[in-house]
Amino acid sequence: MPFFDQHLHSWNSFDSQTPPEKNVEQAIRTGLGGITFTEHFDTHEDEWEACVYDDDKITGEINAVRSKYGEEIFIGKGIEVCYQPHRMEFILDFLSKHQFDVVLLSVHWAEGKPVHVPEHFVDVPVDLYIERYLKTVKQATLDVLEIKNSGFQPFNILGHLDFAKRYTQRLYGVEKSVEGGDLVDEILSNCLTADLIPEVNTSPLRNDSPEPMPGSSVIKRYVELGGTMMPLGSDAHSAEFVGSHFGTVAEILQKAGITHQAVFKNGQVLAKPLNDD
């Protein structure tokens, strides 16, 4: 079964210069079954001015590549929302007025600070850095649960559950894995109740990390708690990384007990086998 890459960026995100067509062409060369553009939607006041998200432009460019390549590959329109609790009313209003195949909710900030900025975490031990991040992820999942109970739950995927570990090498000079524990269990359980599926993000593997986000122990725990499928995302910001390391991650998923990809179209999830056996 072909893989679907449901987390990638083009020049419609502030940190990418890649034309959407290049991503599509790479996906076809790689043999993917589909890709979904998930451009950054960063609403914090410190980032809003730099956020280049333009829904009309994105929709027009996706329609253009669909017209050219749509018979060869599925091309989806998604969005990656940066979790900002004080901006949630604005976020929900925006999502209610636009159409997406998939909505990612990603946590890039912890305790009101961007986790990739070293000066915000001076004198914070690495274990506390990870704990603060996971506590914010837990709160994000609790907020989604509350949103679901209100009757409108637009979020489909929890992006890179343990995103902070990407920066432990840069900030602390150590490779810090997230193995599990009560916080991870609460996050995964909240996801299952809230219909929010954690992605497996392959980006660390192309940077010589031994595991994706999350790693095999967290994936296995997700299965133990009742998870049956997970989406794949390269988090590519340049075309060469579209679909990167998906074969490797498929093996990790299957060893942990996940047999299907979670693939979103028009906001609805489809279970696609990881292989044809």
N, C-alpha and C positions, 0 to 999 in steps of 0.2 A: 504494500500500500504506500503510495507516495506521501511524503511528509508535507505538512503545512506550516509555514513560518508566520506566526501571528504577532510578532513584535519586531518592527524594523522602522527605519526612518529615512527620509529623503530631505531635499533642500527646503521642505516645508517645516522642518524642525530647526531650531536656532543653532544646533551643533552638528549639522550635516550639510554638505554641499552636493549631494548625489542627486542627479535627475531621476525621477521616478522610473522612467523607461529603462535605465540601467539596472535598477533592482529587478524589474520584471524579466529582462533579458538574462540576467544571472540566474534567476530562479528557474527559468526554462532550461538553461544549460545544465543546471544541477539536477534537473528531473523532479522538482517539487510539484506537488499537486495544487498548491496555492500559496499566495502571500497576502498579508493584510498590512496596510500602512497604518502605523499607530504614531502619529505625530505628537510631539510634546505639547501639552496644554498646562502651562505652569502659571498658576494664578497668584502666588505670593506677591505682595507689593514690591519686594526687592527684585523680582524676576519678571513681572508682568510687562514692563516696558520692552524687555528683550525678547519676549515670547512672540514669535512670528506667525502664530497659528492664524490661518485665514480659511475658514470652512468653505467658502465659495471657490476659492482658488484650488484648494485640495480636491474638492468634489469634481471640478472641471478637469483637473489633470488626471484623476483616477478614471473618469469617464473616457478620456482620450486614450489611455493605455488599454482600457477594456475594449474599446472599439478596434484597436490594432491587434491585441493579443488574447482577447477574451475567449476565443475558441481553443486556445492552447493551454490556458491555465486560469484558475480562479484568482481574481484580484479583488481584495476586500478593502473597505474603508473602515478604519478604526480610529482610536484616539487613546493616548496615554495621559491620564489625568494624574497630576502630582497631588497627593493627599495634603490638603491644608484645611484643617477642621473649621477655622474661622471664615473660610470662603465657601463652605459647602452649600449654602443656600444659592449662591451665584453659580456654582458648578452644576447643581441639580437643575436649575432653571435652564442653563445652556444645553445640557444633555437632553432635556425634555423637548427642546425645539429643533433638534437635529437628528439625522438618521445615521446609525453606525451598524456595521456588522459585529463589531466587538468593542467593548470599553474596558481598558486596563486601568486599574487603580494601583499606582505605585507610590511607595514611601521613599522620598529622597531627603526628607528632613526629620530630625529627632529633637524633641523638646524645643522646637522653634528655631533650630539651626540646621543648615545644610550639612549633611554628614561627610561631604567630600572636601570641606574646607578645614585644613589642619588647625588654624589658629582658634577655632571654636572648641577644640578638644585638648588644649594644652593641659597637661597634668591629669588628664582623665585616663586611668588604666584601660588597657584594651578590652578586658572582660566587661568593665562598666560601660565602655563605648558600645559594645555589642548589645548589652542588656538594655541600654537606653533606646537603642534602635528598635529592638524587638518589642519593647513596651509600646512604642509608638505604632508599630504594625498591629499589635493587639488592639489598641484603641481604634485604629482604622477599621478593623474587622467588626468591632463592637458597633461602631457608627453605621457600618453597612447593615448590620442586623437591625438596628433601630430604623434605618431607612426602609428596609424590607417590610417591617411591621407597619410602616405608614402607607404601604401600598404601591410605592414606586421604587424599584430597585434596578437601576440602570447598569450597575457594574457587573462584568462577567468574569474577569480574570484579575487575580492578585499578582502584580508584577514582582519578580525577583524578591521572594520572601526575605532572604538574608542578604540584601543588597550591601549592607555595611561591610560585609567581609571582603568585598572588592577593594576596600580602601585600607584594610589593616596592614597590608604590605607597604603601602605608600606612606601611611601615617605612623606605623609602629615598627615596620621592618619585620613583621611576622606574618605567616600564613595562618589565619585564624578560621577554623572551620566551626560551623554551627551544627552541633550533634543532635540536639533535642532538648528535653526538659519540659518543665511545666509551662513556660511561656510559649514554646513552640506548639505544645499540645493544645493550649487554649486557642492559639491562632488557627491551627488546622481544624479544630472542632468548630470554631466560629465560621470558618470558610464553608464547611459542610452544611451548616445550618442556614447560612446566608445565601447559598447558591453562588458562591464566589470561589472559582477554581484556581488554585495556585499554579503558576506557570513553572516550567523548567527552562531556565534561561542559560543558553550555552556560551555566553560571552566570556566567562572566565577561562574556558578551555583554550581559547585562542590567545590567551595571555599567560599560558604555561601554568595555570592553576590545575590541580589534580581533579577538580570536581566542578559541576555546574552549580547554579543557584536555583533551588537548594541542592544539597548533596544527597547521596544515596540513603543515609540514615534517616533523614527527614522524609524523603520520598517513601521509604519503607514504613515509617510511622503513619504517614498519611493513609497508606493502604490498610494498616491495622485499625485505624479509626473509621474506615469505611470508604475511602477514596478509591475510585475505579479508573479514572482517566485524568490526564493532564495535558495542557497545551504546550507546544514547543515554541520558543522564541529565540532568535539569534541576537536580538537587540543591535542589529547591524546599522551602522551609520555610514557605511560605504558598501558599494555593491559586492565587493569581493567576499564579504562575510555573510551574505544572505544564505541561510540554510547551513551555516557552518557547524560541523561536529554533530549533526543530527543523528547519524548512524551510531556514533558512540553513545549518545544520550539515550537512544532507543534501547540499546543493550542494558544500560543502567536501569531504565524504567522497567524493563521486562524482568530483570533479576529481582527487583524490589516488589514485583507483583502487579505493575500497571501494564495492561494489555492494549489500551486504546488511547489515541490522541483525542483531546477535546477540541473540536473544530467549530468555530462560530460563523454563522451566516445569518444576516438579518437579526442578530441578537439571540438567535436560537442555537443551542448546542447540539452537535452531532458527534456520535462516537465513531471514530475511524480507527480500524485496527492498525497496530504498529507494524504488523507484517501480514503476509498473505497465507500463513499456515493455518 
